[in-house]
């Protein structure tokens, strides 16, 4: 709070860190080895599978229907010869812009975020149990896969989230909205953020 006046989080709430169980092991025990976090751990493995499918198909699958499970040999729900229809909030032009960028960089950079989860957990262990005391607002969509994680709705709405973030001032759950909330409802999200931050000028 001495450095940040106010905070708005989208899609993923503050999540308690377990003092003993590393996050990758937790997700693997809960969802199995096909869970995307588990599948992203081995350097080069998922990159190779993505390369076989092609950047365009991989990116459009992630943006249109985020796959939580990535079985080897059948990464996505749709057969690869079936056309992928983009969601209403994403134009072909914008999707293709992202494709050209990832064709240059590959996926290793963002995948490394997941490969570093256990290391981040180790570095943050001294702060396990700390509260987020900065005034905060949280916004997510009711169609977001995160909202459907077992126990998540109970945590968000029945006191756990407020206990961990005592200065949480509002939770907004937007109807019919998924994970890419800032792209699906950009005007509404911008207004929510603006209205919240103007309280702290």
PyMOL commands that set and color helices and strands:
alter all, ss='L'
color gray80, all
select helices_A, chain A and resi 23-31+36-39+45-53+55-64+92-105+108-115+117-127+152-157+160-164+181-184+186-200
alter helices_A, ss='H'
color red, helices_A
select strands_A, chain A and resi 6-10+135-141+168-174
alter strands_A, ss='S'
color yellow, strands_A
deselect
rebuild
show_as cartoon
